[in-house]
């Protein structure tokens, strides 16, 4: 399609001469608009991918990929045998730990807060949770059966006003018959640690105790609420859950992280899609500036087009000449935008840090935002998609002016020459 003749003429029309410098300036502006649009698209999508990954890792650092419990909300007694049977049937399960989960009230002095109490096994919980990496004070291993130690989230500890080794009273919704009447069950725990995972949902409400202490507190007779499973690939949670539904007998409730946090990640996905569409309009505006550029070029070159037609050029050849101009503008603009966008995405934290030092301002203060940096995760499939769409818009903007050029009649164009 692009023979040397059409290619040479199309490239020659792009070079500025004294009487068509304005047209060349518009071509340059269109090219820079495409470059900025592509760069912004790649950078923003990379930042949103980074935020999504950071959010997912923080949530799944405390939540499990798959959870198994009883449908009747009764205690799971033979959890060790059940876990062994599950592990032998699916090699994608790389971690497993029992847990007890109950809603309770925490009391310290005059402060009372509601929250979630989770009984964990200090030996097995690191297989399914990252809380042991998020400890500000103390260690997860300091939870020992019979000592009634407790680890609190940073926000919960701050609300209660407790520090290390303070005594916190846990009030359960269960009641006990006493000579004074029916009273709620209460137990004092010693604060053995404080963690911070960076998610308000967990830091302000979650506490951890030993699974044996939790079973004793809630009278589970050695049972647990359920099992938490970790997979080698969290995106395989749905098929693994479906396999477990077929393997396990009735009476078990099996859920995965996509069910528990579906709305949150769906909202993030919708937001990312809308940002893609909005920023793509920048590229579209720049790409369709090519239309006005080529329309003026066609008007300016009517005599040249007529002469080429009289020399034997076909309408398709004339159309190709002007398509070459739009394609060159689009290719150069997209290439520069991809280089700039990829470079900025890979060095975003350094660039943001430099701007913060120059402007003497912090864009995301750590005391306000849980994520105080701009996480960037570059996906090459996004880069390729952006480049192809931008190039397609550029080519699309050339079709109408090129078609108009191919329809010029030599006699009409040369009548007043």
C-alpha positions as a printed NumPy array, in Angstrom:
array([[  0.   ,   0.   ,   0.   ],
       [  2.731,   2.488,   0.965],
       [  4.938,   2.668,  -2.138],
       [  8.03 ,   4.927,  -2.104],
       [  6.192,   7.601,  -4.113],
       [  3.269,   8.014,  -1.678],
       [  5.574,   7.697,   1.309],
       [  8.002,  10.361,   0.053],
       [  5.277,  12.818,  -0.865],
       [  3.413,  12.274,   2.434],
       [  6.587,  12.844,   4.478],
       [  7.47 ,  15.893,   2.382],
       [  4.105,  17.476,   3.176],
       [  4.887,  17.14 ,   6.877],
       [  7.995,  19.328,   6.627],
       [  7.372,  23.005,   7.23 ],
       [  7.853,  25.599,   4.563],
       [  7.497,  29.307,   4.91 ],
       [  3.872,  29.419,   3.751],
       [  2.588,  26.368,   5.654],
       [  4.334,  26.667,   9.   ],
       [  0.972,  27.043,  10.739],
       [ -0.157,  23.67 ,   9.388],
       [  3.074,  22.083,  10.614],
       [  2.539,  23.685,  14.02 ],
       [ -0.921,  22.099,  14.258],
       [  0.6  ,  18.747,  13.258],
       [  3.193,  19.136,  16.005],
       [  0.47 ,  20.07 ,  18.509],
       [ -1.528,  16.975,  17.555],
       [  1.573,  14.827,  17.991],
       [  2.299,  16.307,  21.426],
       [ -1.347,  15.875,  22.446],
       [ -1.199,  12.183,  21.575],
       [  2.099,  11.882,  23.462],
       [  0.708,  13.51 ,  26.612],
       [ -2.521,  11.519,  26.426],
       [ -0.725,   8.18 ,  26.05 ],
       [  1.722,   9.075,  28.83 ],
       [ -1.113,  10.073,  31.169],
       [ -3.076,   6.913,  30.364],
       [ -0.142,   4.59 ,  31.046],
       [  0.851,   6.412,  34.241],
       [ -2.65 ,   6.635,  35.727],
       [ -3.486,   3.   ,  34.948],
       [ -0.155,   1.909,  36.455],
       [ -0.904,   3.86 ,  39.647],
       [ -4.413,   2.392,  39.855],
       [ -2.999,  -1.091,  39.288],
       [ -0.56 ,  -0.409,  42.109],
       [ -3.281,   0.782,  44.458],
       [ -5.4  ,  -2.26 ,  43.61 ],
       [ -2.487,  -4.606,  44.267],
       [ -1.62 ,  -2.836,  47.527],
       [ -5.237,  -2.962,  48.654],
       [ -5.562,  -6.629,  47.751],
       [ -2.349,  -7.567,  49.56 ],
       [ -3.372,  -5.673,  52.706],
       [ -6.81 ,  -7.242,  52.778],
       [ -5.55 , -10.752,  52.036],
       [ -2.732, -10.275,  54.507],
       [ -5.386, -10.637,  57.204],
       [ -8.213, -12.401,  55.378],
       [ -7.844, -15.864,  53.892],
       [ -8.093, -17.044,  50.303],
       [-10.68 , -19.693,  51.244],
       [-12.598, -20.279,  54.484],
       [-14.369, -23.472,  55.54 ],
       [-16.913, -23.537,  58.377],
       [-20.129, -25.309,  59.326],
       [-23.398, -24.074,  57.878],
       [-25.195, -24.458,  61.219],
       [-22.639, -22.14 ,  62.907],
       [-21.631, -24.95 ,  65.261],
       [-18.016, -25.586,  66.209],
       [-15.837, -27.557,  63.818],
       [-14.516, -30.412,  65.951],
       [-12.373, -32.648,  63.744],
       [-10.656, -29.763,  61.993],
       [ -7.248, -31.471,  61.922],
       [ -8.602, -34.516,  60.063],
       [-10.603, -32.311,  57.71 ],
       [ -7.55 , -30.209,  56.948],
       [ -5.401, -33.238,  56.223],
       [ -8.016, -34.658,  53.87 ],
       [ -8.297, -31.362,  51.982],
       [ -4.527, -30.888,  51.696],
       [ -4.123, -34.359,  50.171],
       [ -6.723, -33.696,  47.468],
       [ -5.513, -30.343,  46.149],
       [ -1.84 , -29.426,  45.629],
       [ -2.672, -25.718,  45.202],
       [ -3.35 , -25.406,  48.949],
       [ -0.053, -24.276,  50.49 ],
       [ -1.217, -23.178,  53.932],
       [ -3.914, -24.048,  56.444],
       [ -4.78 , -22.832,  59.933],
       [ -7.731, -23.131,  62.355],
       [ -9.442, -20.038,  63.693],
       [-12.128, -18.912,  66.121],
       [-14.086, -15.781,  65.283],
       [-16.506, -13.969,  67.582],
       [-17.752, -10.426,  68.125],
       [-17.041,  -9.13 ,  71.632],
       [-16.717,  -5.982,  73.737],
       [-13.367,  -4.717,  74.997],
       [-13.159,  -2.803,  78.261],
       [-10.241,  -0.917,  79.789],
       [-10.887,   1.554,  82.566],
       [-13.784,   3.733,  81.457],
       [-13.285,   2.901,  77.765],
       [-15.509,   0.328,  76.052],
       [-15.195,  -0.663,  72.393],
       [-16.828,  -3.299,  70.232],
       [-14.619,  -5.433,  68.051],
       [-13.756,  -8.778,  66.572],
       [-11.882, -11.441,  68.516],
       [-10.003, -14.013,  66.476],
       [ -8.425, -17.087,  67.957],
       [ -5.33 , -18.14 ,  65.997],
       [ -2.603, -20.739,  66.167],
       [  0.791, -18.966,  66.474],
       [  2.444, -21.944,  64.781],
       [  0.063, -22.291,  61.81 ],
       [ -1.318, -18.792,  61.299],
       [  1.83 , -17.47 ,  59.54 ],
       [  1.008, -19.947,  56.757],
       [ -2.196, -18.05 ,  55.89 ],
       [ -1.693, -14.54 ,  57.314],
       [  0.924, -11.772,  57.244],
       [  0.034, -10.295,  60.626],
       [  3.297, -11.567,  62.119],
       [  5.099,  -9.219,  59.679],
       [  2.971,  -6.244,  60.768],
       [  3.772,  -6.293,  64.479],
       [  4.66 ,  -2.902,  65.978],
       [  5.252,  -4.313,  69.456],
       [  5.604,  -7.887,  70.622],
       [  5.525, -11.097,  68.597],
       [  2.767, -13.466,  67.514],
       [  4.665, -16.321,  69.196],
       [  4.043, -14.67 ,  72.585],
       [  0.466, -15.967,  72.459],
       [  0.637, -19.145,  74.536],
       [ -2.229, -21.41 ,  75.493],
       [ -3.421, -20.858,  79.054],
       [ -1.686, -17.498,  79.531],
       [ -4.592, -15.498,  78.038],
       [ -2.49 , -13.026,  76.117],
       [ -3.99 , -10.755,  73.467],
       [ -2.671,  -8.789,  70.484],
       [ -4.595,  -5.668,  69.472],
       [ -4.805,  -3.596,  66.323],
       [ -3.172,  -0.185,  66.584],
       [ -6.439,   1.697,  66.195],
       [ -8.238,  -0.448,  68.778],
       [ -5.382,  -0.071,  71.251],
       [ -5.454,   3.698,  70.784],
       [ -9.237,   3.857,  71.331],
       [ -8.924,   1.846,  74.531],
       [ -5.808,   3.705,  75.646],
       [ -3.811,   0.541,  76.371],
       [ -0.123,  -0.236,  76.041],
       [  1.982,  -3.361,  76.414],
       [  1.198,  -5.578,  79.447],
       [ -2.035,  -3.754,  80.294],
       [ -5.052,  -5.857,  81.312],
       [ -8.005,  -5.739,  78.896],
       [-11.382,  -7.224,  79.833],
       [-13.142,  -9.149,  77.051],
       [-16.938,  -9.367,  77.395],
       [-18.581, -12.09 ,  75.31 ],
       [-22.243, -12.223,  74.221],
       [-22.618, -15.546,  76.045],
       [-24.089, -15.549,  79.54 ],
       [-23.275, -17.522,  82.71 ],
       [-25.605, -18.486,  85.533],
       [-24.283, -17.166,  88.854],
       [-25.78 , -16.739,  92.345],
       [-26.205, -13.073,  91.415],
       [-28.192, -14.001,  88.299],
       [-27.365, -14.294,  84.616],
       [-24.208, -12.324,  83.8  ],
       [-22.185, -12.007,  80.593],
       [-18.998, -14.027,  80.428],
       [-15.892, -11.898,  80.988],
       [-12.185, -12.651,  80.932],
       [ -9.129, -10.474,  81.476],
       [ -6.343, -10.676,  78.906],
       [ -2.832,  -9.271,  79.013],
       [ -1.732,  -7.183,  76.038],
       [  1.201,  -9.012,  74.43 ],
       [  1.48 ,  -7.069,  71.197],
       [  0.113,  -4.398,  68.855],
       [ -0.063,  -4.71 ,  65.051],
       [ -0.79 ,  -2.376,  62.149],
       [ -1.712,  -3.729,  58.718],
       [ -2.776,  -0.404,  57.199],
       [ -6.477,  -1.243,  56.866],
       [ -8.888,   0.613,  59.146],
       [-11.256,  -2.368,  59.125],
       [ -8.662,  -4.501,  60.901],
       [ -6.537,  -1.994,  62.82 ],
       [ -9.531,  -0.465,  64.611],
       [-11.503,  -3.599,  65.492],
       [ -9.47 ,  -6.823,  65.341],
       [ -7.699,  -8.588,  68.172],
       [ -5.884, -11.935,  68.315],
       [ -5.675, -14.549,  71.056],
       [ -4.521, -18.157,  71.15 ],
       [ -6.998, -20.54 ,  69.523],
       [ -7.076, -22.757,  72.643],
       [ -7.881, -19.774,  74.863],
       [-10.64 , -18.78 ,  72.442],
       [-12.105, -22.299,  72.478],
       [-12.123, -22.244,  76.274],
       [-13.6  , -18.743,  76.448],
       [-16.469, -19.574,  74.099],
       [-16.915, -23.175,  75.354],
       [-16.242, -24.851,  72.041],
       [-14.975, -28.103,  73.66 ],
       [-11.754, -28.05 ,  71.664],
       [-13.452, -27.094,  68.397],
       [-12.905, -24.067,  66.174],
       [-15.039, -21.816,  64.025],
       [-13.41 , -23.04 ,  60.829],
       [-10.315, -23.439,  58.685],
       [ -8.482, -20.765,  56.723],
       [ -6.718, -21.854,  53.526],
       [ -3.996, -20.172,  51.49 ],
       [ -3.379, -20.996,  47.822],
       [ -0.249, -20.737,  45.712],
       [ -2.251, -18.467,  43.382],
       [ -5.033, -16.425,  44.939],
       [ -6.709, -15.984,  41.533],
       [ -7.433, -19.719,  41.574],
       [ -9.679, -19.3  ,  44.629],
       [-12.936, -19.736,  42.707],
       [-12.069, -23.033,  40.93 ],
       [-10.502, -24.448,  44.111],
       [-13.623, -23.512,  46.087],
       [-15.777, -25.243,  43.484],
       [-13.641, -28.367,  43.745],
       [-13.933, -28.373,  47.534],
       [-17.716, -28.022,  47.278],
       [-17.8  , -31.232,  45.236],
       [-15.369, -33.11 ,  47.492],
       [-16.672, -32.21 ,  50.958],
       [-19.959, -33.626,  52.244],
       [-22.96 , -31.396,  52.905],
       [-23.097, -29.169,  55.93 ],
       [-19.981, -27.088,  55.195],
       [-19.958, -23.456,  54.119],
       [-17.04 , -22.689,  51.781],
       [-16.311, -19.092,  50.803],
       [-13.415, -17.359,  49.074],
       [-11.995, -13.843,  49.108],
       [-13.837, -12.846,  45.931],
       [-17.164, -13.426,  47.684],
       [-16.285, -11.482,  50.816],
       [-14.728,  -8.461,  49.073],
       [-16.463,  -8.596,  45.691],
       [-18.059,  -5.146,  45.94 ],
       [-14.798,  -3.428,  46.851],
       [-12.768,  -4.884,  43.996],
       [-15.665,  -4.427,  41.572],
       [-15.745,  -0.736,  42.516],
       [-11.994,  -0.455,  41.939],
       [-12.35 ,  -2.12 ,  38.542],
       [-15.2  ,   0.201,  37.518],
       [-13.197,   3.233,  38.639],
       [-10.181,   2.085,  36.631],
       [-12.364,   1.546,  33.546],
       [-13.915,   5.002,  33.858],
       [-10.494,   6.628,  34.269],
       [ -9.343,   4.826,  31.128],
       [-12.314,   6.142,  29.156],
       [-11.951,   9.701,  30.468],
       [ -8.231,   9.902,  29.769],
       [ -8.708,   8.279,  26.375],
       [-10.705,  11.37 ,  25.421],
       [ -7.441,  13.338,  25.635],
       [ -5.962,  11.071,  22.999],
       [ -9.165,  11.28 ,  20.958],
       [ -9.101,  15.096,  20.938],
       [ -5.454,  15.117,  19.882],
       [ -6.06 ,  12.432,  17.27 ],
       [ -8.982,  14.273,  15.707],
       [ -6.89 ,  17.425,  15.489],
       [ -5.27 ,  15.493,  12.675],
       [ -8.551,  15.927,  10.786],
       [ -8.27 ,  19.713,  10.817],
       [ -4.575,  19.499,   9.947],
       [ -5.154,  17.302,   6.918],
       [ -8.186,  19.29 ,   5.78 ],
       [ -5.996,  22.394,   5.591],
       [ -3.224,  20.443,   3.877],
       [ -5.688,  19.121,   1.298],
       [ -7.01 ,  22.64 ,   0.664],
       [ -3.472,  23.989,   0.356],
       [ -2.315,  21.201,  -1.96 ],
       [ -5.248,  21.064,  -4.363],
       [ -3.104,  22.13 ,  -7.297],
       [ -0.45 ,  19.517,  -6.434],
       [ -3.131,  16.834,  -6.169],
       [ -4.565,  17.826,  -9.546],
       [ -1.129,  17.653, -11.186],
       [ -0.493,  14.221,  -9.662],
       [ -3.831,  13.038, -11.012],
       [ -3.011,  14.278, -14.499],
       [  0.311,  12.439, -14.308],
       [ -1.523,   9.18 , -13.683],
       [ -1.9  ,   8.903,  -9.892],
       [ -4.994,   6.987,  -8.869],
       [ -7.483,   8.151,  -6.202],
       [ -6.158,   5.371,  -3.962],
       [ -2.626,   6.707,  -4.361],
       [ -3.735,  10.251,  -3.454],
       [ -5.604,   8.896,  -0.438],
       [ -2.506,   6.984,   0.669],
       [ -0.373,  10.155,   0.583],
       [ -2.523,  11.826,   3.225],
       [ -2.988,   8.665,   5.272],
       [  0.821,   8.563,   5.528],
       [  0.811,  11.953,   7.252],
       [ -1.732,  10.89 ,   9.881],
       [ -0.004,   7.57 ,  10.466],
       [  3.381,   9.264,  10.955],
       [  1.896,  11.767,  13.416],
       [  0.152,   8.945,  15.29 ],
       [  3.131,   6.569,  15.341],
       [  5.596,   9.217,  16.535],
       [  3.145,  10.56 ,  19.131],
       [  2.271,   7.089,  20.442],
       [  5.934,   6.017,  20.529],
       [  6.976,   9.099,  22.485],
       [  3.982,   8.67 ,  24.814],
       [  4.787,   5.007,  25.479],
       [  8.439,   5.796,  26.25 ],
       [  7.487,   8.676,  28.534],
       [  4.639,   6.78 ,  30.227],
       [  6.671,   3.639,  30.876],
       [  9.631,   5.666,  32.168],
       [  7.41 ,   7.703,  34.484],
       [  5.555,   4.628,  35.754],
       [  8.78 ,   2.795,  36.575],
       [ 10.266,   5.813,  38.379],
       [  7.113,   7.376,  39.817],
       [  8.176,   7.375,  43.464],
       [ 11.474,   9.07 ,  42.598],
       [  9.672,  11.725,  40.537],
       [  7.066,  12.316,  43.258],
       [  9.79 ,  12.523,  45.888],
       [ 11.648,  15.113,  43.825],
       [  8.491,  17.205,  43.371],
       [  7.756,  17.011,  47.099],
       [ 11.246,  18.289,  47.893],
       [ 11.045,  21.101,  45.344],
       [  7.511,  22.193,  46.266],
       [  8.034,  21.485,  49.999],
       [  4.731,  19.65 ,  50.243],
       [  3.763,  16.052,  50.944],
       [  1.063,  14.794,  48.594],
       [ -0.038,  11.853,  50.771],
       [  0.947,  12.371,  54.444],
       [  1.473,   9.144,  56.378],
       [ -0.587,  10.447,  59.322],
       [ -3.613,  10.901,  57.033],
       [ -3.371,   8.128,  54.445],
       [ -2.654,   4.472,  55.096],
       [ -0.867,   4.313,  51.736],
       [  1.583,   7.223,  51.841],
       [  3.326,   6.48 ,  48.534],
       [  2.209,   6.155,  44.932],
       [  2.419,   2.419,  44.211],
       [  2.895,   1.762,  40.512],
       [  2.361,  -1.578,  38.805],
       [  3.051,  -1.517,  35.066],
       [  1.221,  -4.13 ,  33.008],
       [  2.495,  -4.466,  29.453],
       [ -0.916,  -5.598,  28.24 ],
       [ -2.235,  -2.156,  29.263],
       [  0.602,  -0.456,  27.397],
       [ -0.077,  -2.458,  24.235],
       [ -3.824,  -1.812,  24.452],
       [ -3.317,   1.941,  24.917],
       [ -0.83 ,   2.111,  22.036],
       [ -3.075,   0.207,  19.626],
       [ -6.193,   2.223,  20.478],
       [ -4.331,   5.528,  20.194],
       [ -2.817,   4.525,  16.871],
       [ -6.233,   3.386,  15.642],
       [ -7.752,   6.763,  16.536],
       [ -4.945,   8.519,  14.686],
       [ -5.503,   6.456,  11.548],
       [ -9.262,   6.963,  11.832],
       [ -8.741,  10.735,  11.862],
       [ -6.976,  10.594,   8.496],
       [ -9.653,   8.759,   6.534],
       [-12.106,  11.568,   5.81 ],
       [ -9.529,  14.208,   4.703],
       [ -7.71 ,  11.573,   2.634],
       [-10.984,  10.567,   1.006],
       [-11.769,  14.214,   0.234],
       [ -8.354,  14.574,  -1.375],
       [ -8.943,  11.527,  -3.559],
       [-12.21 ,  13.054,  -4.818],
       [-10.645,  16.273,  -6.131],
       [-11.139,  16.689,  -9.875],
       [ -8.066,  18.019, -11.748],
       [-10.113,  20.283, -14.033],
       [-11.852,  21.972, -11.13 ],
       [ -8.66 ,  22.387,  -9.104],
       [ -6.657,  23.872, -12.008],
       [ -9.391,  26.131, -13.398],
       [ -8.023,  29.318, -11.842],
       [ -4.357,  28.354, -11.779]])
